Amino acid sequence: SAATGTVWSAEKANQWYAEPKWLTGANYIPANAINQLEMWQADTFSPELIDKELGWAQQIGFNTMRVFLHSQAWNQDAEGFKKRIDQFLTISQKHGIQPMFVFFDDCWNKTSTPGKQPAPKTGVHNSGWLQDPGDPNSKETANFPALEKYVKDILTRFGKDKRILMWDLYNEPGNSGKLESTIPLLTAEIKWAREVNPEQPITIGLWDWNYEKLNAIQIANSDVITYHNYEEPQWHERTINLLKAQGKPLICTEYMARTRNSRFSNILPLFKKENVGDCRDSNNQGY
């Protein structure tokens, strides 16, 4: 097995970032899926639709996508899930897109059930999106051994796959009122990932400056710095300048909120000027 990995140096991270073209993309889920589970379950996985939609993404110049996995899909059928990930990567490669995969998530609905997913609620933002592993599951250490098997299985299978851009270990840890109760799972997941030691970089995106302990863990254990920011350009630029002090590449994995004057037209030029990767949260176009 691979030796336990360590956090990338700034030099290594910047060498990696210099290789691809300027990164631009979006958070992606097929139009027929209400959540991550519906995207990946065998009965509702839609390669034809994914192929069509990633073709559209290619036409407008996207070269990456941020894509959420879900542990329930692995629990149902680990081998089938990995085959569907491989199929997704084949489709992505066809369209010149290198996705980043997200493991855990503290946002939105607390519980998930395999099988048929709920219908969308008209006018409700992210009405069917799922936390992973959920609440209280994320707080119960008795669940950690099974989650360790899941994370290590996926990273072992795909940790040398050049079709993958990077691994985002945990989306917005501490959200949904969890605060620092997420720290045990996050730190355990970091350990699991480093034990597998994938060739692609690892990141845990910053999202709330009030969570000092979480932010310190996220920064210290990210090979490349990713972050979320829904503010207008002058405030967003201050965030970029602050994070530049880490000396590592920056990729914004969520932005765009019209009511806050965070728009494609005024944030994208800032990213280009500062060489910040762009992976917009297209789900938030209706904010």
C-alpha angles and dihedrals in degrees: 000000000000119000115257108276129230132213112281119255118241088251093056092044093051092048089054092048092050092061104067128054119264104299118241128161145104146254102275138207125150117261092245096055123084093194146359093276094055089049094055106032114109095239095051104031105121114195093169092056092043090051091052095046095045086050088059089048090053091051092058093047104262116153101174140038131195107225128185122222123198130217092217090064089055092046090054097049118349097185094044091048092053091049090053091049088052090050090049090052092050090053091046092051090051088060097042093252124139109195129208113218125218121209113186131023134189096193132110127338114037101212136041133200125195118238129038112015126216121271117255118270108232112244095005114120113234090348094169103032115129136220114226123243084359137213127332089003093073091057098048113090090200086075094054099086092057091045090050090056090050096049094043093046093054094043093046092050097045105020093107097037108124090201088074120080100197147320122257102198101194133010113221099336111209096027123132090046094299094120113164094352085088093062097088093054093042094051091045091051091050089053092049092049094048091049089058090042102203119205092233119078122265124223141173110201121234114229113155124040091202093071098078098168093047092046091052091052092046095050095043092052102041120101089196123023115242125177146169123235128168097175131112120273101271093052092041090053090054089055091051091050091049094050092046086073087077089067093224133113116278127219122180106214097182133029140121120101114159095201089058094045092249102141140156090245096057103029102044093061088051091053092049092049093048095038091240116157115242126219102157124202099239090180088074098061089109097054 
